[in-house]
Amino acid sequence: MEERIKLTRDNTHIMDSYLIRGKEEMRSFLTAVREQCDPDMAVAVRSINSLICEWRSHNLFYYLHVFRSRTKDVDLERQQSWWRELFCRVVSFFYFW
């Protein structure tokens, strides 16, 4: 798992995140990362549901061939603006894996 993820205080970068498709698989992945990292890291601060919504929105765009070079990985930042959170929640609704 370590080779696919870069953790910092302000960001969690997951390389080739599109390979993990299902909501429960994402939840398991994020939970495992949280168990191994400092509680002040970005992945530990936001709610799991918020992180999954952002991840699912990236995956949706990837599978729709929208900005594939940018949406093949996901950056889960520590703080997300309210409008971006809303956007991700709406977009992730249309992701059916």
MOWOFEN-V470650 format. One record per residue. N is the residue number from 1. OMEGA is omega in degrees with one decimal (999 if undefined). Layout:
n->N omega->OMEGA
n->N omega->OMEGA
This chain:
n->1 omega->-175.4
n->2 omega->-178.9
n->3 omega->-179.2
n->4 omega->-172.5
n->5 omega->174.6
n->6 omega->-177.5
n->7 omega->169.0
n->8 omega->178.4
n->9 omega->-174.4
n->10 omega->-175.5
n->11 omega->171.3
n->12 omega->-178.5
n->13 omega->179.0
n->14 omega->-179.2
n->15 omega->-179.1
n->16 omega->-177.4
n->17 omega->179.2
n->18 omega->-179.8
n->19 omega->176.0
n->20 omega->-168.9
n->21 omega->-172.7
n->22 omega->-179.4
n->23 omega->-179.1
n->24 omega->176.3
n->25 omega->176.5
n->26 omega->-179.7
n->27 omega->179.2
n->28 omega->179.4
n->29 omega->-178.0
n->30 omega->178.4
n->31 omega->178.3
n->32 omega->178.2
n->33 omega->179.3
n->34 omega->-179.1
n->35 omega->-175.9
n->36 omega->-174.8
n->37 omega->176.7
n->38 omega->-178.4
n->39 omega->178.5
n->40 omega->179.2
n->41 omega->-176.4
n->42 omega->-176.7
n->43 omega->-178.0
n->44 omega->-174.3
n->45 omega->-179.5
n->46 omega->178.4
n->47 omega->178.1
n->48 omega->-179.2
n->49 omega->177.8
n->50 omega->178.7
n->51 omega->-180.0
n->52 omega->178.3
n->53 omega->178.9
n->54 omega->179.9
n->55 omega->179.7
n->56 omega->178.6
n->57 omega->174.9
n->58 omega->-179.7
n->59 omega->179.2
n->60 omega->179.4
n->61 omega->178.3
n->62 omega->-177.2
n->63 omega->172.6
n->64 omega->-179.8
n->65 omega->177.6
n->66 omega->179.4
n->67 omega->-175.3
n->68 omega->-179.4
n->69 omega->-179.9
n->70 omega->-175.6
n->71 omega->177.1
n->72 omega->174.7
n->73 omega->175.7
n->74 omega->173.1
n->75 omega->179.2
n->76 omega->-175.2
n->77 omega->-177.5
n->78 omega->179.7
n->79 omega->-178.7
n->80 omega->178.5
n->81 omega->-177.4
n->82 omega->-178.3
n->83 omega->177.3
n->84 omega->176.3
n->85 omega->178.5
n->86 omega->178.8
n->87 omega->-178.8
n->88 omega->179.1
n->89 omega->179.6
n->90 omega->-177.6
n->91 omega->-177.8
n->92 omega->177.3
n->93 omega->-177.0
n->94 omega->178.4
n->95 omega->-169.0
n->96 omega->177.0
n->97 omega->999
